[in-house]
Amino acid sequence: MAITFGLVNSGINSVSFASKKPVSSSTNFTSLKMKPVKENDNQIFTGKFLHEIPSHLFHPIHFGINLNSHRISFTSNNNFKPIYGNITIEYAKDIVSSINSGNTTNLFEGWAGTVYRIDDSAIKVPKNDKTESILQEAKILDLIKDIPGVQQLKSFFQLNNRYYLITNFIEGENIYDRLMKNDRVMDKIHFNSLMQTIGELEKNNIYNGDLHEGNIILNNNHTTILDFGDAHVMTPELIQKNLDKNNLFEIYRNPYTCMVSNLECFELRSMAPYLTRISYKFGDKKAEEQLTNYLNSVSQYNKTMAKYFVESNNIEAANYENKLAKIYSNPSTEVKKAEILKIQLKHIAKEIEFAQNAVDPRPNNLIRLQNLEQLTLNSKVIAATILKNLNILEHKFPADSPENEYCTINKDYIYRFMERYFNLKQKSELDNSPILADDILIDKETLSLLGNKYL
């Protein structure tokens, strides 16, 4: 049975909602160890508040990377200093002269600096107050230089008190451009390539932090991730901060490890708007096909992570990844419904969070903020619908089946997600919520509240 993504009026706005508080930017977090939720339990979580990371939930990697002792470091010297790579002062001066004279292509200008193209190189020049960010990026690019599918660091130098980070220029088009400019979708080989790279980043404990549609380039048969300016090497200290505050990084996907997931970041920043646009441009059938291809690729990622967890002696985490791999390799209609609704829920959450944190009053951000309360209410409708589909699926399989565990863990995931992004206090807020009509994803009215133009 095909899924109807149903971007039509779902009747959400015909429901009478009570006034709710706006989204809070600070919430509490609890134990990563998920347990089955009792039927009549009105508490969101069953674990105790976690003040320290249990040893068995540590990310399995040995935390041997110390960026502070890394060979790349800054200097206050105003003259030329080749920090990384084989680079002469003549070449450095030529680059700076080309940028200052405008003989370059301006690729991107963002909050941290500007990226220029000269021949086969991309040159990032940070703003004066963002030098620490580019130092971090240079160190991380050096650490991941052997991982396929990431932009390669060529050189890094200082000249006249400015810093210049040079990487290889990547030919191709990003995910957004492929869909919006060329009316083409991602091929399965691109999903597979991206999952391979994301898996390698996970295994090396590198979190990119900015996997949006513009930072992933599609070539003929592979993908390349750009921009590690927001990247982190996940240390025990950073993981502990995430547990304490629950607002530094995304929530955890696998309940048996405290690994911060690049895959979760990708779904929040890229897959959510991507699938929504496909529904509008090509219809539900193409969106379902893309979702299925994506889940099949995630299945390969799960297998990769399962092997890694076995090597790291985290058998519980490995077993769960293997169960997900089996489910995603041939996803049922109920699983696809739950996954597409999860992605749509992430779309609303990330768009609202972006609007709240944006430094400039963009029109779309103002629209989102003006409609914050209604969007929050709509998110609860979507979350309640996900829970309904998970309950349907759960009752179709034995208690010890992979599908049953998938449902149990994902229900807990939804409660944690709603607490993280929408200030959910009690389970009853979702238990008593109206739900979307059968096979309906979300209506155009909700998307118009986001201020996005998809048609």
C-alpha positions in Angstrom: 0.0 0.0 0.0 1.4 3.4 -1.0 1.7 6.2 1.5 -0.3 9.2 0.7 1.7 12.2 1.9 -1.4 14.2 1.5 -0.2 17.8 1.3 -3.8 18.9 1.5 -6.0 20.4 4.3 -5.8 18.0 7.2 -8.3 19.8 9.3 -5.7 20.7 12.0 -7.0 24.3 12.1 -10.6 23.2 12.7 -9.6 21.8 16.1 -10.0 24.0 19.1 -6.7 24.3 20.9 -6.1 25.7 24.3 -3.5 28.3 24.7 0.0 26.9 25.3 3.3 28.4 26.4 5.8 29.1 23.6 8.8 26.9 23.0 11.5 27.1 25.7 15.1 27.1 24.9 16.1 25.3 28.0 14.9 21.8 29.0 15.9 19.0 31.3 17.4 15.8 30.1 17.3 12.3 31.6 18.9 8.9 31.3 19.9 7.6 27.9 19.0 4.1 28.9 15.5 3.6 27.5 13.0 1.4 29.2 9.5 0.3 28.2 6.9 3.0 29.0 4.0 1.9 31.1 0.5 2.4 29.8 -0.7 4.6 32.6 2.6 6.3 33.3 2.1 10.1 32.8 5.8 10.8 33.2 7.8 11.3 30.0 10.9 9.4 31.1 11.4 6.3 33.2 15.1 6.7 33.9 16.7 8.8 36.7 18.3 12.1 35.9 21.8 11.6 34.7 24.5 13.6 36.4 27.4 11.5 35.3 27.9 9.3 32.2 27.7 5.6 33.1 30.9 3.9 31.8 28.9 1.5 29.6 27.3 4.5 27.8 30.5 6.2 26.8 31.1 6.7 23.2 33.2 3.6 22.4 36.1 5.5 20.9 39.2 6.2 23.0 39.2 9.9 23.6 42.9 10.4 22.6 42.4 13.5 20.4 43.5 16.7 22.1 43.0 19.6 19.7 44.8 22.0 22.1 48.0 20.0 21.6 47.5 19.7 17.8 50.3 20.8 15.5 48.1 23.5 14.0 48.2 26.6 16.1 47.9 30.4 15.8 50.6 33.0 16.2 50.4 36.8 16.8 53.0 37.3 14.1 51.7 39.9 11.6 54.0 38.6 8.9 53.7 35.5 6.7 53.5 32.1 8.6 52.8 28.9 6.7 50.8 27.0 9.4 49.9 23.9 7.3 50.9 22.6 3.9 53.6 23.4 1.4 53.1 27.1 0.7 55.4 29.9 -0.2 55.1 33.5 0.7 54.8 34.4 -3.1 51.9 32.0 -3.5 50.2 33.4 -0.3 50.6 37.0 -1.5 49.1 36.1 -4.9 46.1 34.6 -3.2 45.6 37.7 -1.0 46.1 40.0 -3.9 43.5 38.2 -6.0 41.0 38.4 -3.2 41.7 42.1 -2.5 41.5 43.0 -6.2 38.2 41.1 -6.7 39.8 38.6 -9.2 38.0 35.7 -7.5 34.6 34.1 -7.5 32.7 34.7 -4.2 31.2 31.3 -3.3 29.6 32.1 0.0 29.5 34.7 2.7 28.3 33.7 6.2 28.4 34.5 9.8 32.0 33.3 10.2 33.6 34.7 7.0 33.7 34.5 3.3 34.7 31.7 0.9 36.3 32.5 -2.5 37.2 30.4 -5.4 40.6 30.6 -7.2 41.2 28.0 -9.8 40.7 24.5 -8.2 40.8 25.9 -4.6 38.3 27.3 -2.2 39.7 29.9 0.2 37.9 30.7 3.5 38.8 34.0 5.1 37.3 34.4 8.6 36.0 37.5 10.1 38.3 39.1 12.7 36.3 37.7 15.6 36.1 34.2 14.2 39.7 33.1 14.2 39.2 30.4 16.8 36.5 28.9 14.7 38.8 28.6 11.6 41.6 27.2 13.8 39.2 24.4 15.0 38.1 23.8 11.4 41.7 23.5 10.2 42.6 21.0 12.9 39.5 18.8 12.2 40.1 18.8 8.5 43.6 17.6 9.1 42.3 14.9 11.4 39.7 13.6 8.8 41.9 13.9 5.7 41.8 10.1 5.1 38.0 9.9 5.3 36.4 9.6 1.8 33.6 12.2 1.0 34.9 15.2 2.9 36.5 18.4 1.6 40.3 18.2 1.8 42.6 20.7 3.5 45.3 21.9 1.2 47.0 24.6 3.2 46.5 27.1 6.0 48.5 30.3 6.4 48.6 33.7 8.1 49.6 36.9 6.4 49.3 40.4 7.7 47.3 39.3 10.7 44.7 37.5 8.6 44.2 33.8 8.2 43.4 31.9 5.1 42.2 28.3 4.9 42.6 26.6 1.5 40.7 23.5 0.6 40.0 21.7 -2.8 37.1 23.2 -4.7 34.4 20.5 -5.2 32.7 20.4 -8.6 29.0 19.5 -8.6 25.8 20.8 -7.2 24.4 20.8 -3.7 21.2 19.0 -2.7 19.1 22.2 -2.7 20.3 23.3 -6.2 19.7 19.9 -7.7 16.1 19.8 -6.7 15.1 23.5 -7.1 17.1 24.4 -10.2 17.2 21.2 -12.1 14.1 19.3 -10.9 16.3 16.3 -10.2 16.3 14.1 -7.1 19.2 12.3 -5.3 20.1 9.0 -6.7 20.4 6.0 -4.4 24.2 5.9 -4.9 24.3 9.4 -3.4 22.5 8.3 -0.3 24.9 5.3 0.0 27.9 7.5 -0.4 26.7 10.0 2.2 25.9 7.3 4.7 29.4 5.8 4.3 31.0 9.2 5.0 28.7 9.9 8.0 29.5 6.4 9.4 33.3 7.2 9.2 32.8 10.5 10.9 30.8 8.8 13.7 33.5 6.2 14.2 36.2 8.9 14.4 34.1 10.8 16.9 33.7 13.9 14.7 30.5 15.8 14.7 30.0 18.1 11.7 27.1 20.2 13.2 26.0 21.8 10.0 24.8 19.2 7.5 22.3 21.4 5.7 21.4 21.0 2.0 24.0 23.6 0.8 26.9 21.8 2.5 26.5 18.5 0.7 27.7 18.3 -2.9 26.5 15.7 -5.3 28.8 14.5 -8.0 28.3 11.7 -10.6 28.4 8.8 -8.2 29.4 10.2 -4.7 28.8 13.0 -2.3 31.2 15.4 -0.6 30.6 17.2 2.7 31.7 20.8 2.9 32.3 23.2 5.8 33.5 21.9 9.1 33.3 25.4 10.8 30.8 24.2 13.4 32.4 20.8 13.8 33.5 19.3 17.2 35.6 16.4 18.4 33.2 14.9 20.9 35.0 14.6 24.2 33.6 13.4 27.5 33.3 17.0 28.7 31.2 18.0 25.6 29.0 14.9 26.0 28.5 15.7 29.7 27.5 19.3 28.8 25.0 17.9 26.3 23.5 15.7 28.9 23.3 18.5 31.4 21.8 21.1 29.2 20.2 19.1 26.4 20.6 22.0 24.0 24.1 21.7 22.6 23.6 19.0 20.1 20.8 16.7 18.8 19.3 14.0 20.9 20.7 10.5 20.8 19.3 8.0 18.3 20.7 4.8 19.8 19.7 4.4 23.4 22.7 2.2 24.3 25.4 4.8 23.6 25.8 8.5 24.1 27.1 9.1 20.6 26.0 12.4 19.1 24.9 11.5 15.6 25.7 13.2 12.3 22.8 11.3 10.9 20.4 13.0 13.2 21.9 16.4 12.2 21.4 15.5 8.5 17.8 14.6 9.0 17.1 17.8 10.8 18.9 20.1 8.4 18.6 18.4 5.0 16.2 15.5 4.7 13.2 17.3 6.2 13.0 20.2 3.8 14.2 18.0 0.9 11.4 15.5 1.2 8.8 18.2 1.7 9.9 19.9 -1.5 9.8 16.6 -3.4 6.2 16.1 -2.3 5.3 19.5 -3.8 7.3 19.3 -7.0 6.9 15.6 -7.9 4.1 14.2 -5.7 3.7 11.6 -3.1 5.0 8.6 -5.1 8.4 10.2 -5.8 8.6 11.3 -2.1 7.9 7.7 -1.0 10.5 6.3 -3.4 13.1 8.8 -2.1 12.2 7.9 1.5 12.6 4.2 0.8 16.0 4.7 -0.9 17.1 6.8 2.0 16.0 4.2 4.6 17.7 1.4 2.6 20.9 3.5 2.7 20.5 4.1 6.5 20.3 0.3 6.8 23.8 0.1 5.4 24.9 2.8 7.9 23.3 0.7 10.7 25.3 -2.4 9.7 28.5 -0.3 9.7 27.8 1.0 13.1 26.8 -2.4 14.4 30.3 -3.8 13.4 31.9 -0.8 15.1 30.0 -1.3 18.3 30.9 -5.0 18.3 34.6 -4.1 18.0 34.1 -1.6 20.8 32.4 -4.3 23.0 29.1 -2.4 23.2 26.9 -5.4 22.3 23.6 -3.8 23.2 24.2 -0.9 20.9 25.3 -3.3 18.1 22.2 -5.4 18.5 20.0 -2.4 18.2 21.8 -1.2 15.0 21.4 -4.7 13.5 17.6 -4.6 14.3 17.3 -1.2 12.6 19.2 -2.5 9.6 16.7 -5.3 9.2 13.7 -2.9 9.5 15.1 -0.2 7.2 16.2 -2.7 4.5 12.6 -3.5 3.7 10.5 -0.9 5.6 6.8 -1.6 6.1 4.1 0.9 5.4 3.8 1.7 9.1 7.5 2.3 9.4 7.6 4.6 6.4 4.6 6.5 7.8 6.4 6.9 11.2 9.7 7.9 9.5 8.2 10.5 7.2 6.2 12.1 10.0 9.4 12.1 12.2 11.2 14.0 9.4 8.4 16.4 9.0 8.4 17.0 12.8 12.1 17.7 12.6 11.5 20.2 9.8 9.2 22.3 12.0 11.5 22.0 15.0 14.6 23.1 13.2 12.9 25.9 11.2 11.5 27.3 14.4 14.9 27.0 16.2 16.6 28.7 13.4 14.1 31.6 13.4 14.6 32.0 17.1 18.4 32.1 16.9 18.7 34.1 13.7 20.8 37.2 13.9 18.9 39.0 11.1 15.1 39.6 10.8 14.5 37.7 7.6 10.9 37.7 6.4 10.5 33.9 6.7 11.9 34.0 10.3 9.4 36.7 11.2 6.6 34.6 9.8 7.7 31.6 11.8 8.0 33.5 15.0 4.6 35.1 14.5 3.1 31.6 14.1 5.2 30.0 16.8 2.2 28.9 19.0 0.3 27.4 16.1 3.3 25.6 14.8 4.0 24.2 18.3 0.4 22.9 18.4 0.7 21.4 15.0 3.9 19.6 16.0 2.0 17.9 18.8 -0.6 16.7 16.3 2.2 15.2 14.2 3.9 13.7 17.2 0.6 12.1 18.4 0.0 10.7 14.9 3.5 9.1 15.0 2.7 7.5 18.3 -0.5 6.2 16.9 1.3 4.5 13.9 3.9 3.1 16.3 1.2 1.6 18.5 -0.4 0.0 15.4 2.9 -1.5 14.3 3.8 -2.6 17.9 0.7 -4.8 18.2 1.4 -6.6 14.9 4.6 -8.2 16.2 5.7 -10.3 19.2 7.2 -8.5 22.2 10.7 -9.8 21.5 10.7 -8.8 17.8 12.9 -6.1 16.2 9.8 -4.2 15.2 8.5 -4.1 18.7 11.7 -2.7 20.1 11.8 -0.2 17.3 8.4 1.0 18.4 9.2 1.2 22.1 12.4 3.1 21.5 10.9 5.4 19.0 8.0 6.3 21.2 10.5 7.3 23.9 12.5 9.2 21.2 9.3 11.2 20.3 8.7 12.2 23.9 12.4 13.3 24.3 12.3 15.1 21.0 9.1 17.0 22.0 10.7 17.9 25.3 13.8 19.1 23.6 12.2 21.3 20.9 8.7 22.0 22.1 8.8 22.1 25.9 6.6 19.0 26.4 6.0 18.5 30.1 3.8 15.4 30.3 2.9 12.5 28.1 -0.8 13.4 28.3 -0.2 16.4 26.2 0.3 14.0 23.3 -2.1 11.3 24.5 -5.0 13.8 24.4 -3.9 15.5 21.2 -6.0 15.2 18.0 -4.2 13.3 15.2 -3.9 13.7 11.5 -6.4 11.9 9.3 -5.3 8.5 7.9 -2.3 8.7 5.5 -2.1 12.5 5.8 1.3 14.0 6.5 0.8 17.7 7.0 -1.3 20.4 5.3 -0.2 23.4 3.2 -1.5 25.7 6.0 1.2 24.4 8.3 3.9 24.9 5.7 2.7 28.4 5.0 3.1 29.1 8.7 6.7 28.3 8.3 7.0 30.9 5.6 8.6 28.6 3.1 7.7 28.7 -0.6 7.7 25.2 -2.1 5.5 25.6 -5.2 
